[in-house]
Amino acid sequence: MDILSDFIGLVRTETHLYGSLELSGVYGLKFPGLTGVFFIVNQGACFLSVADGPNIELKTGDFVFLPALRPFTLKSSRDVKKTSAIGDKKMKSYVETGKLKFDGDGGGASTSMIAGCFEFSNPESKLIKEYLPEVLHIKANDFDETPWTHAILRLISTELSQGRPGFKAAFNRLSEVLFIHAMRIYFTRPSVKNEPSWLRALNDVQVGKALKLMHANLGKSWTVTSLGKAVGLSKSGFAARFKSAVGQTPMEHLTQRRILKAARLLEESESALIEDVANTVGYESESAFRKAFRREMGASPRDFRSGKKESLTRKKRPSANGP
């Protein structure tokens, strides 16, 4: 069982295309917060800062993803102090036309980028999102181990520039593959693998096995003792090893995973009884399930499902304020 593939499949990102950005001269453009925005640098270079944070240099072939709703700035150089705000009117035009061009003073090299956004569309996205940095920057040379990724970047650019029938659908599918590969690169970086998380724990033979057992059968009546026995460790030894690798106790992780699956089941079926959902994810007591659900999701199962239904009826295409 490949848990990373399993969870990336469960996360179910929805991709939306904003369009192309053509920037030249001296510029500093401040954008409103856009949830899940990403950029592919086709040509040239620029500097990105999020919420007035440090400048990050982006070069040809780079991919950058901003998971959180934070304002960001694109600049022609680190030294640029003056910025121009991209307001709602300009963003609306960008979303509608798919093109944003800015010619600053002073001439100089131009930068060409493609922008889109990944919208996380279900509760289990939390299991990935909570471990993502504010800026996920994958440099062009990070893709060198898989040359086909460079081909995907070129194909995305070609689809957008030619605008042939079905190019948006092609962009969406190609971007999803790019997202999976970016996640794989990020979560296997040494610096990330040394941080406690269930993703890091996949590399631990015994804790990784325990995670696979839990995730494959959330409805089973797992205990710390039974999990430890299944992977050849004592109760105390397993509990300590799991906490060190994952950053949660076995039961904390199991509860989180159960409740997030329950939230997805409630979203997917309006007719499913709360009692049945509780049983599916391992709760014999509906009362205990309701308490755990409220603790994890901040709302009762009934209110959560009602709130999601209302949200879906209001859902529209990406706007100036994000998807």
N, C-alpha and C positions, 0 to 999 in steps of 0.2 A: 504494500500500500504506500503510494507516494503522497504524503500528507500535504506537501507544498502544492502539488498539482491539484489535490482535492480542494484545498482552501482557495486557491486562485480561481478554481471553477465555481466555488460557492459564492465568492465575492461578487461575481457578475458585474463587471464594470460596463457601463454604457458610454460609448465614445461619441463626442460631438465635435464637429469641425468649426473652428472660428474662421480661419483663413490664413492668408499670407501677410507677412509684415516686411516691408521694404524700407529700410532706414539708411540714411546717409548724412554726411556732414557731422556737425557737432550737435548732439541731442541729449536730452534727459527727459524721458517720458514716464510719468507716474500713473499707473493703472489702478483702478479700484480692485478690491478683493474679488478674486474669481476662484471658486472652489474647484480644486483638481485640475487647474490649468497646466498644460505642458507645452514645451517648445522643442522644435527640431531645428538646429542651425544648418541651413543649406549652404550658406556661403558667408564668409567674413567673420567678424568677431564683435562682441559687445560685452557689457558688464551688467550683471543682475544683482539687485539687492532687494531683500524682502523686509518690509516694515522698518526701513532705515537701518538694516543690519549691514554686515560687511559686504563688500563688492566681490562677486564671483565672476571670473572671466569665462565667457562662453565662446567656443571656437567651432569652426566648420566640422560637422559630423557629431556634435554633442547633442545630448538629450537631457532635458531638465524637467522635473515634475514638482509642482507645489501642491501638496495634498490639502493644506488648510486654507481657510478663507482669510487671506492676509493681503493688504495692498503691496504692490511691488513696483520697482523702477528699472527701466532699461536705459543704459547710458552708453555713449560712444567711447568714453574713457573714465578711468577712476577719478580724474580731476574735475569732471563736470560738476558744478555746484547748483546751477539753475535748472529747475525742472518744470515741465509743463504738464498739467493734469489732463488725463484723457477722461473727459466727463461722460455722462450718460448718453448725450446726443452722439458723441463720436463713437462710443462703444456700440450703440444701437446701429449706426451706419456700418460699422465693421462687421457686426453679426449678420446684417442683411446682405451686404455686398461681398463679404469674404475677403476684403482687401483693406489694408491700412498702410498708407505710404507717408513718410515724413522726410522732408529734405531740410536738414539743418544748415546753419551757416558754415562757411569755411571749406566746403568741398570735402575731399577725402574719400576713403574707401567706403563702400556700401556693405550693408549686412542684410541678408535675406533669410527669413525664418518662416516656419509654419507653426501655427498655434491651434490647439484644440483643448478639450478637457475630458477627463475620465470622471464619470459620476458613479460613485459606489452606491449600488441600488438595493442592498439588503443588510439586515442587522449584523450578519456574520463578518461584514467588512471590517468591523471593529478589531477583529483578531489580526488583521494585517495593518490597518491604519494606525493603531496605537504604537506600532514599532517603526513607523516611517519618520524620517527627519523632516524639518521644515522645508528644506531644499534637497531633493534627491537629484544629484548631478551625476550623470553617466557620461564620461568623456569618450571621444571618438575611439581612442586606443583601447578603451575597456571592451569594445566590441570586437577586437582583433582576433580573439580566440574562436569566434564564430563569424567568419566572413560573410555569411548569408545575411547577417543583420545589416551590414552596410548596403547590401542589395535591397533590403526592405526599405531602408531610409531613402534610397534613390527612387524606388518605385512609388513611395508615398509622394515624393516631390513631383514625379512625372504625372501621377494621377491628378494632382491638384493643378498643375500647370496646363495640362491638356483639357481637363474638364469634360472628358468623354462620358457618355451615358453610364450611370452607375458608379461614377467616381466617388461619391460620398459613401456608398456602401463598401467600396474597395478600401477607402481611407479608414473606415471604422474597423474593418477586419484586420487590416495590416497593423493598425495602431494597437489593437488588442494583443497581437503577437509581440509587438515591440514592448508593450507593458509587461508581459510575462517575462520576457528576457531581461528587462531592466530590473524587475523584482528578483530574479535569479542572481543577477550580478550583485545587487545590493546586499541581499541576505547571506551571500557567501563571502562577503568581504571579511578579512581577519578582524578588523575593528568591530564589526557588528557581531561576528560569531563569538566574541568575548563578552558580550553583554547578555545578562540573563533574559531569556525569552523562550517561548515554546519552540520558536524557529531554531534558535541555537541548540536547544536540547535534542533536536533531531539527530545531531552528530554524536550524541551519547548513546552507546549501544543499549544500555538498560533503560534509561529514561525514555529514549526514543521509542523503544519497544512498548513501554507502558503507554505512551501517547497514542501509538497506533492502535493498541487494544482499546483504550478509552474511546477514541474517535470513531472506531469501527462499530462500536456497540454502546452508544450513550445510554440506552435503556437498561443496561445490566446493572445490578446492584453492586457496584464496585465499592471496595473499601481500601484503605491504605494497606491493610494486611494482605488482601487478595491480590492487589496489584504488585506489591513487593514480592510475594510468592511466585507470581507469574513470570517475574524477570530475575528470580534467583537472589533476592535481597531480603534482609530482615525488615520488619516494619519500620524501625527507627532509622536503619541505614538507607532504606529507600526514600523515606520522607525527607531526610537531610539532603540526599543527592538530588532529588526532584526540586526542592526549594532552591538549591544553589544554581541549578541549571535553568529553571523556568522563571524563578522570581515569584512564584506562587506555590502554595501547598498543593498536593494532588487534588484535594477536595475543592479548593478554590478554583483551580483550573477546570475541573470537571463541571462544577456548577456554572461557571461562566459559559462554557461550551454548550451545556444543555440549554441554558436560558436563551442564548443567541439562536440556537436551532429552533427552539419553541417560538421565538419571535418571528422567525421566517415562516414557520408553519401557520401561524396566525395570520400573517400577511397573505399567504397563498390561498387560504381557504376561509371564506366567511362562514361556512357552515360547520366547520370543525368544532366540536365541543371542547371547551377548555379542559375538562377532565380527561378527554382522550389525548389531547396534546401533552398534558402533564404525564400521563402513563407512557407515552411514546418516548419521552426523554428521561424516563427513569424515576418519576415521582409517583408513589402510591397514594400520597396524601395531596389532594387538591389545595388544601389550606397551606401546606408547606411550599407547594409550587407557587402559589400566588405571592407569598411573602418573599421568596427568592427572586421571583420575576420583578416585583416592585423594587427590590434592593438593587438589582442589576440594571433595569431599564428605566427606573424612575417613574413608572406608571403601572397600574394594574393591567393584567392581560386584556381585559375588556376595553379599557381606555386606550391602551396601546393600539389595538386593532381599529378602533373607531377613529383615532387620530391619524393613522396611516391611510385609512380609506378617504378621509377628508383631504389629506395631502395629495393623494393621487388624482382626485377630481380637479384639483387646482393646478396640477403639473402642466407646464408649458415648455416650449423649446428654450434653449439657453438665451438669456437676456444680458443686459449690461451688468446685472448683478450676479451673473453666474448661472449655472444650469438650474 
